[in-house]
Amino acid sequence: MKETNEFDVRVFESGLNSDDFIDDIESFVKNFSPLERNNLTLLRDHRTQAVFIECHIPASKISDLGTTDVPLDADASPDYRANRDVVADHAAFEQMRNDAMEGRRFSNIVAEFIDGDQKPLKIIGGQHRYEAIKEALEQGVDIEHGVKVYLQLDNEQRLDVQIISNTNISVSKELLDRMYETLAGAELRDWCQKCGLLERKQDFADKPGRGNPITVKEARSFICNYYLGKAVPDKEFSIRDTTPQLVEAGKRDPKIWKDTKQKNPDLWDDKDLQAAGKAFAGLRIAQMEAFFDGKSGKYSGPADFRHKAKNLALLAGWAFVAGCLSNNPPRLKRHYALFEKGGSKDPLRADLLVNGRHSTDPANYRGLGYRSDPKERGRFAELFWLQAEKGAGITKSGIELAIQEYEAKQANLRAKAMREKLG
């Protein structure tokens, strides 16, 4: 294909001035030689005012000058990405690879053109197609593919494009959360890294999974429950509803998270909260290490046992109790020291939790630590509260008592509500 700098662009939108974008378009045409260079149309998304063109460009150009290594906020968080990970072993991706080899022309690739960058075509949506195109190019398949190219996006517009593009293939709520939090700033990620809940330079997981890093939902839920617990005087724990809450995933600014930040504007500098985060990170590590065989270099036992601290109900219950005991140093110390308990067993005693159940539980209930509903969260709060009383670790009798305490408390709260209704 003969490359040329000549092009013709038409403005379809009223009130849109092509002069504002002409330099970018000229550079784009020079770099990518789109098929439509003599008939380009400048369009605008009326919801966000984002400006774009749609065209077809050769696979060689996409591969050589394109990248999926795209930060959502290049200024504030340049090391963290909004794109979800490529699922290389998915059947649909394997079919996509085969199609590319056979000359399939892909469309709906979404990108932003940033003039001056070494890789100016930032692939925002269609990273699986991009990888398939690159592999096919290595086998000599160089044909044009359809690309929607955005120009001069701001962060809000970029976030919107990321969400729309990733929604095409059932995007996880965890990825949406990560994108929203990245745009909001680096505070939550930095806090998790400082506490050890994330490794240095590590980002939140973009999908749920036992072996994955902590998710935004988990991190937010931990912080919110710490402050919810802190609002409950420790002397009133037995008579108050102490059911931990979970922050809703997939929303820009969930109510409980928004409220927590507004009520605690200095939370990122809260040394007590940070201590709680470090203590829980220590518990997670100790739980994993209890199942690691140093001789073989492998983990033993059920995977769910070693990842038990990833259970949302357990995490929320532990954080709630940490907050409630923030003004009770002796009991708080015993709570934080749980990671040292267990002896030759794991500190969370997953083998005992699995047998924790109540007579009212359904037949398919697998034991404490497999669900995240309010009942499960409330039971864990009672369990950690009891453990902190003497600091003897988690025991069979402690689990049984915690479940009974939760059921009795809920019954009393229901009875109290009924009495209030009767006047």
Buried (B, 14 or more C-beta within 10 A) or exposed (E): EEEEEEBEBEBEBEEBEBEEBEEBBBBBBBBBBBEBBEEBBBBBBEEBEBBBBBBBBBBBBBBBBBBBEBBBBEEBBEEBBBBBEBEEEEEEBEEBBEBBBEEBEBEBBBBBBBBEEEBBBBBBBBBBBBBBBBBBBEEEBBBBBBBBBBBBBEBEBBBBBBBBBBEEBEBBBBBBBBBBBBBBEBEBBEBBBBBBBBEEEBBBBBBBEEEBBBBBBBBBBBBBBBBBBBEBEBEEBEEBEBBBBBBBBBBBEBEBBEEBBEEBEEBBEBEBBBBBBBBBBBBBEBBBBBBEEEEEEEBEBEEBBBBBBBBBBBBBBBBBBBBBBBEBEEBBEBBBBBBEBBEEBBBBBBBBBBEBBBEEBEEEBEBBBBBBEBBBBBBBBBBBBBBBEEBEBBBEEBBBBBBEBBBEBBEEBEEEEEEEEEE
